[in-house]
Amino acid sequence: MPTQRRAFNRDEALTFFIQLDDRAKAVERGFTLRARLTSSAGEVSWSDEERAVKPNKGFLPRIEYKTTIALDAFQPDDYTLTLEAIDASGELLGSSRPMTFTLQSWP
């Protein structure tokens, strides 16, 4: 199901939590996540580069990623948040569906 476009004010914080099922056992190959927030002009406004993650133990390993971005440092604009999976050689294994939102000026 597509994520609905949201609008936030600059006095808010954006928290996102992503849970991945590691069916390909990518963690064993040196798997990392990279999150990026880009402006409507395509400029990277925020990034969490090359964040190594460890799976939970179990039949189907799950990878959990959570972070919070304070929005008061950004200018009002349309932004896109993406999360990419990258292996140890730097090859892109996959990426999330872009999540877009509008940052409004102060209320």
N, C-alpha and C positions, 0 to 999 in steps of 0.2 A: 504494500500500500504506500503510495507517495506521501512524503512528509508535507504537511500544509505549510505554506509560507507564513512566517511569523513576523511581527514587528516588536521591537524592544526599544526602550528608552535608554539614554546614556547612563542613567543612574542604576541600571540593572547589571547583573552578571549572567553570563551564559554558561551553564553547566551541561556537559554532555557525557553520556555513558554509552559505551559500545561493547557488546559481547559478541565474540566470534567463535564459531566452532571450527577447530583446526583439523578438518578431515584429511588434509594433505600432509599433516605432520610437518608443517613449515617451520615450526619452532626448532626442530632438530637440525634444520639447515641454516640457522642463524637469522631468524625472522625478526624484523622490527616494524614499528608503525611510525608513520609521519602524518601529523595533522597540520593543516594549513587553512588560514582564513584569508581570503583574497577580496579586494575591493572591486567595485564595478569596473574600474580601470585595469584590473588584472594584476595589481600590485599586491604582494604578500604583506598583509598587515600584521599577522601574528603567525608563529609556527612553533611546533613542538617537534623538532627534527630528530629523526633516528632514535626513537624511544624504544629500547629493548623491552620486551615483555616476556613473562614466564606463564605458561599455561597452568591451570588447575589440574591436579591429577584426576584421572578417571578414565572411563571407557572412551569417551569422546572429549579430549582436552578442550577446555574453554579458555579464551583469552579475554581478559577484561581490561578496558581502558576508560579512565575517567579523568576529566580535567575541568577547570573553571576558568573562564576568561572574563575579567572585569572590563565592561564596555565603556567606561568613562574616559579611557585613553584614546578612543576612536572617534572619528568625525562621522556625522550623519551620512549614510550612504547605503547602498545595497551590498551585501556581503555574501560570499559563498564559502561554506565550510566543507572540506574534503578530508578524508582519511585514506591513506595509501599503505599497502603492505609491500615491503621491500625485502628481498633476500640478501644474504651476505655479500653477493657479488654486485649489489646495487640494482638488480633487475626488478622491475615493478611486477609484483605477483597479482595485484588486483587493487581496485579502489572502490570507495563507497559511492553511493549515489550522492551527487552534490546536494547539500542542504543549504537553501538560501533563506536569508532574512533581511529585513530592513531595520536599520538603526536610525531612530528618530532623534531629534534634538530633545533637550530637557523638556519634561512635561509642563 
